[in-house]
């Protein structure tokens, strides 16, 4: 627990518990035992509640194995015609051979595919990728895309000189 809880424990809970135990022992009244029980049930309930809340608010740690897979344009970041067009036109895969395969598509039809090597930057708290691309690769594919973590997932942002930020999330492509 944190500093505030430790301070509360030492300055309030322990002295109050000692006082209630002393009163219960000297007077033999059950009210003091009930108060002591309620106090500690409340403390353990708060500890359990804060542990559960922390579990549901802690952002996912990204590892190399999490990065492999298929990525599609995330249309929820900036919904509209442009995002729909990008979704229908671009997607990519990061393979276990450490390759990024960028697909130019027309819906479900793959028009072309560019391949570049990917190296993993594992010295960060979360593993990241660096794309070893050449000048012929599509302008969306950035050398070091930004990785953003969420509680249960993550997404990449590629900064395109023509389209601005393009958001990619892991997922399978499906028709709109």
OpenMM code with the backbone's topology and positions (N, CA, C; nanometers):
from openmm import Vec3, app, unit

residues = "UNK UNK UNK UNK UNK UNK UNK UNK UNK UNK UNK UNK UNK UNK UNK UNK UNK UNK UNK UNK UNK UNK UNK UNK UNK UNK UNK UNK UNK UNK UNK UNK UNK UNK UNK UNK UNK UNK UNK UNK UNK UNK UNK UNK UNK UNK UNK UNK UNK UNK UNK UNK UNK UNK UNK UNK UNK UNK UNK UNK UNK UNK UNK UNK UNK UNK UNK UNK UNK UNK UNK UNK UNK UNK UNK UNK UNK UNK UNK UNK UNK UNK UNK UNK UNK UNK UNK UNK UNK UNK UNK UNK UNK UNK UNK UNK UNK UNK UNK UNK UNK UNK UNK UNK UNK UNK UNK UNK UNK UNK UNK UNK UNK UNK UNK UNK UNK UNK UNK UNK UNK UNK UNK UNK UNK UNK UNK UNK UNK UNK UNK UNK UNK UNK UNK UNK UNK UNK UNK UNK UNK UNK UNK UNK UNK UNK UNK UNK UNK UNK UNK UNK UNK UNK UNK UNK UNK UNK UNK UNK UNK UNK UNK UNK UNK UNK UNK UNK UNK UNK UNK UNK UNK UNK UNK UNK".split()
positions = [
    Vec3(0.0835, -0.1183, 0.0000),
    Vec3(0.0000, 0.0000, 0.0000),
    Vec3(0.0877, 0.1242, 0.0000),
    Vec3(0.0240, 0.2373, -0.0141),
    Vec3(0.0982, 0.3623, -0.0243),
    Vec3(0.1280, 0.4253, 0.1098),
    Vec3(0.1957, 0.5381, 0.1037),
    Vec3(0.2372, 0.6100, 0.2238),
    Vec3(0.1174, 0.6526, 0.3086),
    Vec3(0.0108, 0.7014, 0.2419),
    Vec3(-0.1078, 0.7474, 0.3153),
    Vec3(-0.1740, 0.6360, 0.3939),
    Vec3(-0.1811, 0.5166, 0.3318),
    Vec3(-0.2415, 0.4027, 0.4022),
    Vec3(-0.1560, 0.3635, 0.5227),
    Vec3(-0.0239, 0.3626, 0.5048),
    Vec3(0.0652, 0.3281, 0.6158),
    Vec3(0.0513, 0.4275, 0.7307),
    Vec3(0.0400, 0.5544, 0.6972),
    Vec3(0.0218, 0.6575, 0.7991),
    Vec3(-0.1111, 0.6378, 0.8720),
    Vec3(-0.2171, 0.6125, 0.7981),
    Vec3(-0.3481, 0.5860, 0.8574),
    Vec3(-0.3424, 0.4620, 0.9467),
    Vec3(-0.2733, 0.3601, 0.9006),
    Vec3(-0.2626, 0.2355, 0.9754),
    Vec3(-0.1940, 0.2587, 1.1090),
    Vec3(-0.0805, 0.3296, 1.1062),
    Vec3(-0.0007, 0.3485, 1.2286),
    Vec3(-0.0655, 0.4488, 1.3234),
    Vec3(-0.1182, 0.5586, 1.2689),
    Vec3(-0.1689, 0.6660, 1.3556),
    Vec3(-0.3154, 0.6503, 1.3961),
    Vec3(-0.3953, 0.5741, 1.3185),
    Vec3(-0.5379, 0.5654, 1.3495),
    Vec3(-0.5821, 0.4221, 1.3772),
    Vec3(-0.5571, 0.3314, 1.2845),
    Vec3(-0.6123, 0.1959, 1.2967),
    Vec3(-0.5537, 0.1177, 1.4136),
    Vec3(-0.4223, 0.1191, 1.4289),
    Vec3(-0.3622, 0.0439, 1.5403),
    Vec3(-0.4026, 0.1007, 1.6771),
    Vec3(-0.3927, 0.2338, 1.6978),
    Vec3(-0.4374, 0.2846, 1.8282),
    Vec3(-0.5868, 0.2615, 1.8543),
    Vec3(-0.6702, 0.2784, 1.7517),
    Vec3(-0.8130, 0.2558, 1.7688),
    Vec3(-0.8422, 0.1094, 1.7985),
    Vec3(-0.7725, 0.0199, 1.7307),
    Vec3(-0.7896, -0.1233, 1.7564),
    Vec3(-0.7456, -0.1586, 1.8977),
    Vec3(-0.6323, -0.1028, 1.9399),
    Vec3(-0.5847, -0.1272, 2.0767),
    Vec3(-0.6828, -0.0769, 2.1802),
    Vec3(-0.7389, 0.0414, 2.1560),
    Vec3(-0.8371, 0.0982, 2.2481),
    Vec3(-0.9630, 0.0112, 2.2554),
    Vec3(-1.0118, -0.0325, 2.1390),
    Vec3(-1.1317, -0.1172, 2.1375),
    Vec3(-1.1055, -0.2520, 2.2046),
    Vec3(-0.9868, -0.3087, 2.1831),
    Vec3(-0.9520, -0.4344, 2.2515),
    Vec3(-0.9457, -0.4149, 2.4026),
    Vec3(-0.8855, -0.3044, 2.4465),
    Vec3(-0.8753, -0.2749, 2.5895),
    Vec3(-1.0142, -0.2569, 2.6520),
    Vec3(-1.1012, -0.1806, 2.5821),
    Vec3(-1.2370, -0.1596, 2.6334),
    Vec3(-1.3165, -0.2899, 2.6376),
    Vec3(-1.3000, -0.3724, 2.5348),
    Vec3(-1.3713, -0.5007, 2.5302),
    Vec3(-1.3214, -0.5927, 2.6423),
    Vec3(-1.1884, -0.5934, 2.6624),
    Vec3(-1.1323, -0.6806, 2.7662),
    Vec3(-1.1713, -0.6386, 2.9059),
    Vec3(-1.1816, -0.5078, 2.9313),
    Vec3(-1.2125, -0.4617, 3.0664),
    Vec3(-1.3613, -0.4602, 3.0954),
    Vec3(-1.4447, -0.4294, 2.9952),
    Vec3(-1.5889, -0.4189, 3.0209),
    Vec3(-1.6661, -0.5442, 2.9822),
    Vec3(-1.6085, -0.6299, 2.8999),
    Vec3(-1.6734, -0.7518, 2.8504),
    Vec3(-1.8029, -0.7227, 2.7720),
    Vec3(-1.8156, -0.6017, 2.7170),
    Vec3(-1.9323, -0.5659, 2.6361),
    Vec3(-1.9049, -0.6047, 2.4903),
    Vec3(-2.0029, -0.6720, 2.4305),
    Vec3(-1.9874, -0.7208, 2.2934),
    Vec3(-1.9881, -0.6079, 2.1896),
    Vec3(-2.0398, -0.4916, 2.2264),
    Vec3(-2.0432, -0.3805, 2.1318),
    Vec3(-1.9024, -0.3415, 2.0854),
    Vec3(-1.8064, -0.3470, 2.1772),
    Vec3(-1.6693, -0.3103, 2.1419),
    Vec3(-1.6083, -0.4143, 2.0475),
    Vec3(-1.6400, -0.5407, 2.0674),
    Vec3(-1.5909, -0.6469, 1.9780),
    Vec3(-1.6535, -0.6314, 1.8399),
    Vec3(-1.7828, -0.5974, 1.8356),
    Vec3(-1.8495, -0.5767, 1.7072),
    Vec3(-1.7889, -0.4568, 1.6334),
    Vec3(-1.7606, -0.3494, 1.7067),
    Vec3(-1.6994, -0.2311, 1.6444),
    Vec3(-1.5609, -0.2655, 1.5884),
    Vec3(-1.4841, -0.3436, 1.6648),
    Vec3(-1.3520, -0.3850, 1.6198),
    Vec3(-1.3627, -0.4711, 1.4933),
    Vec3(-1.4577, -0.5633, 1.4930),
    Vec3(-1.4803, -0.6490, 1.3758),
    Vec3(-1.5206, -0.5681, 1.2537),
    Vec3(-1.6146, -0.4749, 1.2718),
    Vec3(-1.6587, -0.3901, 1.1597),
    Vec3(-1.5445, -0.3046, 1.1063),
    Vec3(-1.4617, -0.2538, 1.1966),
    Vec3(-1.3475, -0.1719, 1.1549),
    Vec3(-1.2557, -0.2517, 1.0630),
    Vec3(-1.2208, -0.3732, 1.1032),
    Vec3(-1.1259, -0.4513, 1.0245),
    Vec3(-1.1895, -0.5119, 0.8999),
    Vec3(-1.3178, -0.5415, 0.9047),
    Vec3(-1.3869, -0.5850, 0.7823),
    Vec3(-1.3879, -0.4702, 0.6812),
    Vec3(-1.4110, -0.3487, 0.7288),
    Vec3(-1.4067, -0.2311, 0.6411),
    Vec3(-1.2685, -0.2086, 0.5816),
    Vec3(-1.1648, -0.2248, 0.6635),
    Vec3(-1.0279, -0.2061, 0.6150),
    Vec3(-0.9959, -0.3091, 0.5062),
    Vec3(-1.0250, -0.4368, 0.5338),
    Vec3(-0.9974, -0.5404, 0.4339),
    Vec3(-1.0844, -0.5244, 0.3096),
    Vec3(-1.2077, -0.4761, 0.3272),
    Vec3(-1.2941, -0.4489, 0.2121),
    Vec3(-1.2367, -0.3385, 0.1241),
    Vec3(-1.1844, -0.2325, 0.1865),
    Vec3(-1.1219, -0.1240, 0.1095),
    Vec3(-0.9958, -0.1714, 0.0373),
    Vec3(-0.9171, -0.2545, 0.1029),
    Vec3(-0.7968, -0.3086, 0.0386),
    Vec3(-0.8353, -0.3928, -0.0815),
    Vec3(-0.9347, -0.4792, -0.0662),
    Vec3(-0.9810, -0.5627, -0.1772),
    Vec3(-1.0363, -0.4771, -0.2909),
    Vec3(-1.1173, -0.3776, -0.2569),
    Vec3(-1.1749, -0.2886, -0.3581),
    Vec3(-1.0660, -0.2140, -0.4352),
    Vec3(-0.9664, -0.1595, -0.3647),
    Vec3(-0.8608, -0.0848, -0.4333),
    Vec3(-0.7759, -0.1769, -0.5204),
    Vec3(-0.7553, -0.3013, -0.4788),
    Vec3(-0.6812, -0.3975, -0.5605),
    Vec3(-0.7561, -0.4283, -0.6890),
    Vec3(-0.8863, -0.4473, -0.6799),
    Vec3(-0.9672, -0.4759, -0.7992),
    Vec3(-0.9689, -0.3557, -0.8930),
    Vec3(-0.9864, -0.2361, -0.8400),
    Vec3(-0.9879, -0.1149, -0.9230),
    Vec3(-0.8529, -0.0967, -0.9910),
    Vec3(-0.7440, -0.1195, -0.9191),
    Vec3(-0.6108, -0.1056, -0.9774),
    Vec3(-0.5909, -0.2058, -1.0906),
    Vec3(-0.6398, -0.3279, -1.0744),
    Vec3(-0.6274, -0.4294, -1.1798),
    Vec3(-0.6961, -0.3838, -1.3078),
    Vec3(-0.8140, -0.3234, -1.2953),
    Vec3(-0.8899, -0.2819, -1.4125),
    Vec3(-0.8442, -0.1478, -1.4707),
    Vec3(-0.7538, -0.0776, -1.4034),
    Vec3(-0.7054, 0.0495, -1.4556),
    Vec3(-0.5596, 0.0463, -1.4997),
    Vec3(-0.4886, -0.0602, -1.4702),
    Vec3(-0.3481, -0.0694, -1.5078),
    Vec3(-0.3374, -0.0985, -1.6565),
    Vec3(-0.2561, -0.0196, -1.7259),
    Vec3(-0.2403, -0.0369, -1.8702),
    Vec3(-0.1594, -0.1619, -1.9009),
    Vec3(-0.1932, -0.2211, -2.0128),
    Vec3(-0.1289, -0.3431, -2.0590),
    Vec3(0.0197, -0.3183, -2.0860),
    Vec3(0.1048, -0.4136, -2.0478),
    Vec3(0.2472, -0.4094, -2.0819),
    Vec3(0.2641, -0.4835, -2.2141),
    Vec3(0.3276, -0.4183, -2.3099),
    Vec3(0.3410, -0.4742, -2.4443),
    Vec3(0.4732, -0.5495, -2.4551),
    Vec3(0.4641, -0.6745, -2.4972),
    Vec3(0.5814, -0.7576, -2.5196),
    Vec3(0.5895, -0.7927, -2.6676),
    Vec3(0.7034, -0.8445, -2.7066),
    Vec3(0.7281, -0.8792, -2.8463),
    Vec3(0.6187, -0.9710, -2.9012),
    Vec3(0.5786, -1.0694, -2.8241),
    Vec3(0.4771, -1.1655, -2.8701),
    Vec3(0.3413, -1.0984, -2.8936),
    Vec3(0.3145, -0.9873, -2.8251),
    Vec3(0.1880, -0.9164, -2.8423),
    Vec3(0.1848, -0.8380, -2.9735),
    Vec3(0.3009, -0.8013, -3.0244),
    Vec3(0.3086, -0.7146, -3.1413),
    Vec3(0.2815, -0.7902, -3.2707),
    Vec3(0.3189, -0.9171, -3.2761),
    Vec3(0.2951, -0.9953, -3.3977),
    Vec3(0.1468, -1.0020, -3.4282),
    Vec3(0.1117, -0.9892, -3.5572),
    Vec3(-0.0279, -1.0041, -3.5964),
    Vec3(-0.0685, -0.9084, -3.7062),
    Vec3(-0.1983, -0.9062, -3.7325),
    Vec3(-0.2570, -0.8229, -3.8371),
    Vec3(-0.3104, -0.6938, -3.7765),
    Vec3(-0.2918, -0.5841, -3.8500),
    Vec3(-0.3356, -0.4519, -3.8050),
    Vec3(-0.4243, -0.3882, -3.9109),
    Vec3(-0.5289, -0.3235, -3.8626),
    Vec3(-0.6223, -0.2528, -3.9500),
    Vec3(-0.6323, -0.1081, -3.9029),
    Vec3(-0.6801, -0.0221, -3.9901),
    Vec3(-0.7000, 0.1183, -3.9530),
    Vec3(-0.8108, 0.1248, -3.8487),
    Vec3(-0.7837, 0.1976, -3.7410),
    Vec3(-0.8815, 0.2147, -3.6335),
    Vec3(-0.9717, 0.3328, -3.6701),
    Vec3(-1.0924, 0.3026, -3.7109),
    Vec3(-1.1861, 0.4065, -3.7554),
    Vec3(-1.2513, 0.4793, -3.6396),
    Vec3(-1.2303, 0.4350, -3.5163),
    Vec3(-1.2954, 0.5001, -3.4025),
    Vec3(-1.2230, 0.6259, -3.3570),
    Vec3(-1.0965, 0.6417, -3.3939),
    Vec3(-1.0207, 0.7594, -3.3480),
    Vec3(-1.0709, 0.8878, -3.4147),
    Vec3(-1.0884, 0.8852, -3.5462),
    Vec3(-1.1432, 0.9981, -3.6202),
    Vec3(-1.2414, 0.9434, -3.7225),
    Vec3(-1.3620, 0.9084, -3.6790),
    Vec3(-1.4570, 0.8463, -3.7721),
    Vec3(-1.4992, 0.9413, -3.8840),
    Vec3(-1.5295, 0.8818, -3.9975),
    Vec3(-1.5743, 0.9602, -4.1119),
    Vec3(-1.5302, 0.8962, -4.2414),
    Vec3(-1.5525, 0.9687, -4.3495),
    Vec3(-1.5204, 0.9149, -4.4822),
    Vec3(-1.3716, 0.8872, -4.5001),
    Vec3(-1.2867, 0.9760, -4.4486),
    Vec3(-1.1426, 0.9567, -4.4634),
    Vec3(-1.0972, 0.8293, -4.3923),
    Vec3(-1.1440, 0.8086, -4.2694),
    Vec3(-1.1071, 0.6876, -4.1950),
    Vec3(-1.1610, 0.5626, -4.2636),
    Vec3(-1.2822, 0.5701, -4.3176),
    Vec3(-1.3390, 0.4558, -4.3901),
    Vec3(-1.2554, 0.4242, -4.5143),
    Vec3(-1.2133, 0.5282, -4.5865),
    Vec3(-1.1319, 0.5074, -4.7054),
    Vec3(-0.9966, 0.4460, -4.6673),
    Vec3(-0.9351, 0.4974, -4.5601),
    Vec3(-0.8079, 0.4414, -4.5149),
    Vec3(-0.8244, 0.2954, -4.4734),
    Vec3(-0.9334, 0.2655, -4.4055),
    Vec3(-0.9618, 0.1278, -4.3631),
    Vec3(-0.9717, 0.0351, -4.4837),
    Vec3(-1.0370, 0.0814, -4.5872),
    Vec3(-1.0528, 0.0009, -4.7092),
    Vec3(-0.9241, -0.0059, -4.7919),
    Vec3(-0.8293, 0.0858, -4.7675),
    Vec3(-0.7117, 0.0978, -4.8547),
    Vec3(-0.5802, 0.0478, -4.7950),
    Vec3(-0.5705, 0.0373, -4.6615),
    Vec3(-0.4420, 0.0036, -4.6008),
    Vec3(-0.4597, -0.0913, -4.4832),
    Vec3(-0.3661, -0.1824, -4.4709),
    Vec3(-0.3515, -0.2649, -4.3522),
    Vec3(-0.2128, -0.3275, -4.3560),
    Vec3(-0.1697, -0.3834, -4.2458),
    Vec3(-0.0374, -0.4452, -4.2450),
    Vec3(-0.0325, -0.5616, -4.1474),
    Vec3(0.0723, -0.6406, -4.1633),
    Vec3(0.0979, -0.7560, -4.0780),
    Vec3(0.2410, -0.7473, -4.0277),
    Vec3(0.2609, -0.7795, -3.9025),
    Vec3(0.3958, -0.7971, -3.8496),
    Vec3(0.4113, -0.9463, -3.8260),
    Vec3(0.5011, -1.0079, -3.9041),
    Vec3(0.5159, -1.1535, -3.9007),
    Vec3(0.6215, -1.1954, -3.7998),
    Vec3(0.6207, -1.3221, -3.7658),
    Vec3(0.7196, -1.3782, -3.6733),
    Vec3(0.8587, -1.3847, -3.7354),
    Vec3(0.8678, -1.3552, -3.8652),
    Vec3(0.9980, -1.3459, -3.9318),
    Vec3(1.0552, -1.2048, -3.9180),
    Vec3(0.9925, -1.1244, -3.8314),
    Vec3(1.0315, -0.9847, -3.8081),
    Vec3(1.0232, -0.9027, -3.9362),
    Vec3(0.9105, -0.9169, -4.0037),
    Vec3(0.8837, -0.8393, -4.1248),
    Vec3(0.7505, -0.7670, -4.1087),
    Vec3(0.7477, -0.6458, -4.1593),
    Vec3(0.6230, -0.5712, -4.1700),
    Vec3(0.5814, -0.5798, -4.3162),
    Vec3(0.4636, -0.6340, -4.3401),
    Vec3(0.4099, -0.6448, -4.4756),
    Vec3(0.2945, -0.5461, -4.4839),
    Vec3(0.3147, -0.4394, -4.5619),
    Vec3(0.2154, -0.3328, -4.5755),
    Vec3(0.1343, -0.3567, -4.7022),
    Vec3(0.0027, -0.3680, -4.6847),
    Vec3(-0.0861, -0.3985, -4.7968),
    Vec3(-0.1596, -0.2737, -4.8425),
    Vec3(-0.1575, -0.2483, -4.9730),
    Vec3(-0.2453, -0.1494, -5.0343),
    Vec3(-0.3608, -0.2304, -5.0910),
    Vec3(-0.4812, -0.1932, -5.0525),
    Vec3(-0.5973, -0.2758, -5.0854),
    Vec3(-0.7095, -0.1936, -5.1457),
    Vec3(-0.8037, -0.2651, -5.2015),
    Vec3(-0.9312, -0.2080, -5.2430),
    Vec3(-1.0360, -0.2984, -5.1793),
    Vec3(-1.0683, -0.2678, -5.0542),
    Vec3(-1.1578, -0.3549, -4.9789),
    Vec3(-1.0870, -0.4854, -4.9468),
    Vec3(-1.1459, -0.5960, -4.9876),
    Vec3(-1.0868, -0.7265, -4.9584),
    Vec3(-0.9794, -0.7664, -5.0589),
    Vec3(-0.9656, -0.6906, -5.1683),
    Vec3(-0.8687, -0.7232, -5.2730),
    Vec3(-0.7350, -0.6558, -5.2423),
    Vec3(-0.6286, -0.7350, -5.2327),
    Vec3(-0.4948, -0.6812, -5.2091),
    Vec3(-0.4355, -0.6400, -5.3427),
    Vec3(-0.4055, -0.5107, -5.3582),
    Vec3(-0.3492, -0.4578, -5.4823),
    Vec3(-0.1980, -0.4751, -5.4874),
    Vec3(-0.1307, -0.4483, -5.3748),
    Vec3(0.0144, -0.4656, -5.3696),
    Vec3(0.0569, -0.4826, -5.2249),
    Vec3(0.1787, -0.5320, -5.2065),
    Vec3(0.2332, -0.5521, -5.0726),
    Vec3(0.3790, -0.5099, -5.0717),
    Vec3(0.4159, -0.4278, -4.9748),
    Vec3(0.5546, -0.3871, -4.9528),
    Vec3(0.6028, -0.4557, -4.8256),
    Vec3(0.7261, -0.5033, -4.8292),
    Vec3(0.7820, -0.5726, -4.7136),
    Vec3(0.9057, -0.4989, -4.6645),
    Vec3(0.9153, -0.4874, -4.5322),
    Vec3(1.0320, -0.4251, -4.4692),
    Vec3(1.0668, -0.5051, -4.3440),
    Vec3(1.1921, -0.5068, -4.3106),
    Vec3(1.2368, -0.5721, -4.1877),
    Vec3(1.1971, -0.4867, -4.0679),
    Vec3(1.1723, -0.5541, -3.9576),
    Vec3(1.1357, -0.4873, -3.8330),
    Vec3(1.2340, -0.5313, -3.7262),
    Vec3(1.2834, -0.4355, -3.6503),
    Vec3(1.3631, -0.4726, -3.5331),
    Vec3(1.2871, -0.4271, -3.4095),
    Vec3(1.3005, -0.5054, -3.3054),
    Vec3(1.2292, -0.4761, -3.1815),
    Vec3(1.3205, -0.4015, -3.0859),
    Vec3(1.2682, -0.2933, -3.0322),
    Vec3(1.3404, -0.2122, -2.9341),
    Vec3(1.2926, -0.2583, -2.7966),
    Vec3(1.3653, -0.3509, -2.7384),
    Vec3(1.3215, -0.4158, -2.6149),
    Vec3(1.3750, -0.3481, -2.4894),
    Vec3(1.4491, -0.2408, -2.5025),
    Vec3(1.5052, -0.1753, -2.3850),
    Vec3(1.4100, -0.0721, -2.3262),
    Vec3(1.2941, -0.0530, -2.3867),
    Vec3(1.1903, 0.0319, -2.3278),
    Vec3(1.1064, -0.0522, -2.2317),
    Vec3(1.0228, 0.0123, -2.1542),
    Vec3(0.9335, -0.0615, -2.0644),
    Vec3(0.8397, -0.1508, -2.1445),
    Vec3(0.7960, -0.1011, -2.2589),
    Vec3(0.7133, -0.1783, -2.3507),
    Vec3(0.7919, -0.1951, -2.4802),
    Vec3(0.7930, -0.3163, -2.5319),
    Vec3(0.8640, -0.3407, -2.6572),
    Vec3(0.8023, -0.2564, -2.7678),
    Vec3(0.8878, -0.2052, -2.8562),
    Vec3(0.8444, -0.1218, -2.9687),
    Vec3(0.9101, -0.1728, -3.0953),
    Vec3(0.8648, -0.1193, -3.2070),
    Vec3(0.9239, -0.1617, -3.3331),
    Vec3(0.9949, -0.0456, -3.4013),
    Vec3(1.0939, -0.0804, -3.4803),
    Vec3(1.1597, 0.0133, -3.5719),
    Vec3(1.1523, -0.0536, -3.7085),
    Vec3(1.0975, 0.0170, -3.8048),
    Vec3(1.0821, -0.0360, -3.9404),
    Vec3(1.2038, 0.0040, -4.0217),
    Vec3(1.2721, -0.0953, -4.0760),
    Vec3(1.3902, -0.0700, -4.1587),
    Vec3(1.3435, -0.0638, -4.3036),
    Vec3(1.2885, 0.0495, -4.3401),
    Vec3(1.2248, 0.0676, -4.4704),
    Vec3(1.3169, 0.1388, -4.5681),
    Vec3(1.2824, 0.1256, -4.6940),
    Vec3(1.3560, 0.2017, -4.7951),
    Vec3(1.2643, 0.3103, -4.8503),
    Vec3(1.3159, 0.3915, -4.9398),
    Vec3(1.2406, 0.5069, -4.9894),
    Vec3(1.1243, 0.4687, -5.0796),
    Vec3(1.1217, 0.3448, -5.1291),
    Vec3(1.0117, 0.3050, -5.2178),
    Vec3(0.8878, 0.2620, -5.1404),
    Vec3(0.8971, 0.2470, -5.0104),
    Vec3(0.7832, 0.2022, -4.9300),
    Vec3(0.6793, 0.3143, -4.9201),
    Vec3(0.5556, 0.2774, -4.8980),
    Vec3(0.4450, 0.3735, -4.8903),
    Vec3(0.4719, 0.4775, -4.7820),
    Vec3(0.4257, 0.6012, -4.8054),
    Vec3(0.4546, 0.7121, -4.7139),
    Vec3(0.3930, 0.6953, -4.5763),
    Vec3(0.2913, 0.6123, -4.5621),
    Vec3(0.2309, 0.5922, -4.4297),
    Vec3(0.3267, 0.5198, -4.3358),
    Vec3(0.4044, 0.4278, -4.3898),
    Vec3(0.4908, 0.3449, -4.3059),
    Vec3(0.6043, 0.4306, -4.2506),
    Vec3(0.5975, 0.4554, -4.1226),
    Vec3(0.6948, 0.5400, -4.0538),
    Vec3(0.8055, 0.4534, -3.9939),
    Vec3(0.9233, 0.5106, -3.9818),
    Vec3(1.0380, 0.4359, -3.9296),
    Vec3(1.0142, 0.3901, -3.7858),
    Vec3(0.9672, 0.4793, -3.7007),
    Vec3(0.9390, 0.4442, -3.5612),
    Vec3(0.7992, 0.4942, -3.5248),
    Vec3(0.6977, 0.4125, -3.5512),
    Vec3(0.5616, 0.4552, -3.5178),
    Vec3(0.5433, 0.4660, -3.3662),
    Vec3(0.4529, 0.5533, -3.3262),
    Vec3(0.4242, 0.5726, -3.1841),
    Vec3(0.3338, 0.4614, -3.1351),
    Vec3(0.3659, 0.4074, -3.0194),
    Vec3(0.2876, 0.3020, -2.9566),
    Vec3(0.2108, 0.3629, -2.8404),
    Vec3(0.0794, 0.3429, -2.8390),
    Vec3(-0.0041, 0.3922, -2.7305),
    Vec3(-0.0730, 0.2744, -2.6642),
    Vec3(-0.0577, 0.2671, -2.5317),
    Vec3(-0.1172, 0.1573, -2.4564),
    Vec3(-0.2521, 0.1994, -2.4010),
    Vec3(-0.3407, 0.1012, -2.3917),
    Vec3(-0.4675, 0.1178, -2.3236),
    Vec3(-0.4742, 0.0097, -2.2166),
    Vec3(-0.5840, 0.0040, -2.1423),
    Vec3(-0.5939, -0.0930, -2.0348),
    Vec3(-0.5849, -0.2357, -2.0886),
    Vec3(-0.6569, -0.2677, -2.1947),
    Vec3(-0.6606, -0.4055, -2.2449),
    Vec3(-0.5946, -0.4216, -2.3808),
    Vec3(-0.5519, -0.3145, -2.4426),
    Vec3(-0.4977, -0.3263, -2.5779),
    Vec3(-0.3967, -0.2142, -2.6032),
    Vec3(-0.3603, -0.1982, -2.7298),
    Vec3(-0.2682, -0.0930, -2.7703),
    Vec3(-0.2948, -0.0612, -2.9164),
    Vec3(-0.2376, 0.0502, -2.9633),
    Vec3(-0.2490, 0.0843, -3.1048),
    Vec3(-0.1245, 0.1623, -3.1468),
    Vec3(-0.1001, 0.1599, -3.2763),
    Vec3(0.0121, 0.2327, -3.3352),
    Vec3(-0.0403, 0.3549, -3.4098),
    Vec3(0.0401, 0.4604, -3.4080),
    Vec3(0.0093, 0.5807, -3.4856),
    Vec3(0.1249, 0.6038, -3.5822),
    Vec3(0.0923, 0.6032, -3.7111),
    Vec3(0.1884, 0.6343, -3.8153),
    Vec3(0.1605, 0.7776, -3.8599),
    Vec3(0.2629, 0.8607, -3.8637),
    Vec3(0.2461, 1.0009, -3.9041),
    Vec3(0.2768, 1.0133, -4.0521),
    Vec3(0.1725, 1.0197, -4.1313),
    Vec3(0.1864, 1.0298, -4.2762),
    Vec3(0.1994, 1.1763, -4.3163),
    Vec3(0.2921, 1.2080, -4.4068),
    Vec3(0.3025, 1.3468, -4.4522),
    Vec3(0.1795, 1.3925, -4.5312),
    Vec3(0.1046, 1.2994, -4.5878),
    Vec3(-0.0137, 1.3357, -4.6667),
    Vec3(-0.1443, 1.3256, -4.5881),
    Vec3(-0.1548, 1.2285, -4.4974),
    Vec3(-0.2813, 1.2049, -4.4270),
    Vec3(-0.2803, 1.2477, -4.2808),
    Vec3(-0.1657, 1.2861, -4.2292),
    Vec3(-0.1569, 1.3150, -4.0862),
    Vec3(-0.1449, 1.1839, -4.0095),
    Vec3(-0.2024, 1.1778, -3.8915),
    Vec3(-0.1946, 1.0568, -3.8102),
    Vec3(-0.2877, 0.9493, -3.8651),
    Vec3(-0.2333, 0.8288, -3.8808),
    Vec3(-0.3131, 0.7138, -3.9215),
    Vec3(-0.3012, 0.6115, -3.8086),
    Vec3(-0.4145, 0.5718, -3.7531),
    Vec3(-0.4198, 0.4855, -3.6359),
    Vec3(-0.4415, 0.3412, -3.6794),
    Vec3(-0.3582, 0.2512, -3.6292),
    Vec3(-0.3712, 0.1093, -3.6595),
    Vec3(-0.3866, 0.0315, -3.5296),
    Vec3(-0.4823, -0.0589, -3.5302),
    Vec3(-0.5102, -0.1446, -3.4152),
    Vec3(-0.5069, -0.2895, -3.4620),
    Vec3(-0.4673, -0.3781, -3.3755),
    Vec3(-0.4669, -0.5196, -3.4088),
    Vec3(-0.6098, -0.5657, -3.4347),
    Vec3(-0.6268, -0.6429, -3.5419),
    Vec3(-0.7603, -0.6932, -3.5714),
    Vec3(-0.7668, -0.7553, -3.7095),
    Vec3(-0.8781, -0.8148, -3.7375),
    Vec3(-0.9013, -0.8754, -3.8682),
    Vec3(-0.9880, -0.7825, -3.9522),
    Vec3(-0.9531, -0.7695, -4.0786),
    Vec3(-1.0280, -0.6824, -4.1675),
    Vec3(-1.1624, -0.7459, -4.1987),
    Vec3(-1.2668, -0.6647, -4.1922),
    Vec3(-1.4029, -0.7062, -4.2288),
    Vec3(-1.4644, -0.5957, -4.3096),
    Vec3(-1.5513, -0.6284, -4.4036),
    Vec3(-1.6161, -0.5223, -4.4828),
    Vec3(-1.6959, -0.4268, -4.3938),
    Vec3(-1.6987, -0.3022, -4.4349),
    Vec3(-1.7740, -0.2003, -4.3593),
    Vec3(-1.9228, -0.2240, -4.3801),
] * unit.nanometer
topology = app.Topology()
chain = topology.addChain("A")
for resn in residues:
    res = topology.addResidue(resn, chain)
    for name in ("N", "CA", "C"):
        topology.addAtom(name, app.Element.getBySymbol(name[0]), res)
